[in-house]
Amino acid sequence: GWKHQFDLLIKRGLCSLPFFPDWLAKLKAVIGFLRDVNNSEVLVKHFKATGMQGLSEMIKHLSLPNFAHWRWGTLRDCCRELSTVLDTLIMRFDPSLFQGSRDQSQLQKVNAALSSTLWRNIFDFISWFTNWLGEPLEWGGGCDCHEQELRDGQKVSRERKGRRLAT
């Protein structure tokens, strides 16, 4: 349906860029690293101990979706959530905290991403691109009947199963 068409626009648009595969591999490493409970606990404790309570709380409450290769709209959600802590994390990330971890290849990718100005600049572009194409996807998948229910307090008939556009 039309949702898959927008997914394809995001996928083909990004995959046509020569730098995208390497950038995406690093993003997936960063997301996987931060989704790992052990890694996030180490970061939370470290930031709390160094007086960065705000960053510690942000990392603690970070809710990164699992990036699904087949749903390119998920990339938008990942970028949105990561953008809340990215700049501060870039400035304060200490890879030596994880020298004893099992997966050093993931740590290397994370460190390469967070220490690269180019990677960070591409992140801004990818965020913009996925937001730009994600707006029509979100609008079509949402419905205004929820707003009407809240306003009127009555149940509304949902011919389109809660969507503005049929799938």
N, C-alpha and C positions, 0 to 999 in steps of 0.2 A: 504494500500500500504506500501511501504518501509518506508515512514515517520512515520507511526503508529508503525512499528516494532522498530524503534529507540526510539520512545516515550515509548514503552513497556520495552525496555532494561533499560532506565533510571528509569522508575517507579518500575520495579521489582528489579532492583539492589539496589535502595535506600530503598524501602519498606521492603527488607529482613534484613535491619539493625535494631537492637532492639531500638536504640536511635532515629531513624529518625522521628517517629510520633510526639514526644514531640518537637524535634528541628524544624520541619516544622510548628507546631502550633505557635511557637514563631516567626519564620520568617514571617509567614503570619500576625501576630500581628504587627511586626515592619513595614512591607510594608504597611499595612492598616493605621497604625499610621502616617507614613510619607506621604502617599497619601492624607490624610485628610488636606484640605486647612487651616483649623483653626490651627491645630497642627504645620504645617510647618511655618505658619506666626508667631506663638509664638516663634518657634526656630529661625527663621530668625531675628526677632526683638531682641531676647535675645543675640544671637551671635554678632549681629551688635553693640549692646550696650556695650558688654564686649570686644570690639576691635578685634573680630575674623571675619573680613570682608570676608576673603576667604571662611571660612566654611559657613558663612551666604549666600554668593552667590552660593556656591555648593548646599546647601539645597534648595535654591530658584529655581535653575535650574534642580533639580533632577527630572528625568522622569522615574518613576518606572512603569513597565507594571503591569496590573492586573493579578495576578497569577491565571491561569485557571487550575483547577484540572485535566481536561482531556487533557491538552497539557503540557506535562512534559518538553518540550523544553523551555517553558516560565520560568521555574525555573532558567535556565541558564541566561536568560536576566535579571531576578530579581537580581541574585547574581552579575552579571557584574556591573549593575548600582549601587547597594548598596555598592559594594566594593570601590567605589570612595570616599565615606565619612565615611565608617564604623569605621575605627580605631580612627579617630578624634572624631566622634560622641560618641564612647564608652568612650573616655577620658573626654568628656565635657558634657555628657547628665545629666541634672538635672531634676529628676522626680517631684520635688516640684513645678515646673512651671505649672504642670498639675493637681494639687491636686483637683481643682474644676471641673474637666471634668466629663462628665456623665458616660463614660465607664471606670471605674476603673479596671475592669478585663483585658481589653486590655493594659492599662498602666502597670499593674503588670507583664504581659507577656513580654512587651517591656523592662521593667526594668530588669526582670530576664534574658532576652537574652543579653542585653547590659552590664550587670554586671558579666556575666559568661565567664571565660576564656575557659571552655570546649565548650560552644556554639560557641565561636569565632573560635576555632580550627576546629570544625566540619564544620563551614561555609567554611573554606579553603578547606577542603576535598570535600564538596558538589560542590563548585565552580570548582574544578579540574575535578571531575567526570562528571559534566554536560558539561563542556567545551570539555572534551575528547570525549564524545559521540556526542556532538553537532557539532563538526567539520565535520564529514561525512554527517550529516543531512544538514548542511549549504552548503556544497560543492555540494551535489546532488540536492538541491533545487535552487541553483544559476545557472547562465549560463555565458559562456564566450563570448557570442555574443555581450553583452554590451561593453566589452573591444574592440572587433573587430569594432563595430560601432564608438566608440570614436576614434580609431586609423585610420580607413578608411573614416569616415564621411558618410558612406552609410548604408541604412537600410539592415538588414540581415534577411533572412528567418528563422522563428522560428517553426521548425517542432515539437519540444518538448515543445512548449509554454513557452519558457524561462527557461527550466530546463535541467540540464545535464542528469538526469535520469527521465524516465517516472514515474508518480505517481501511 
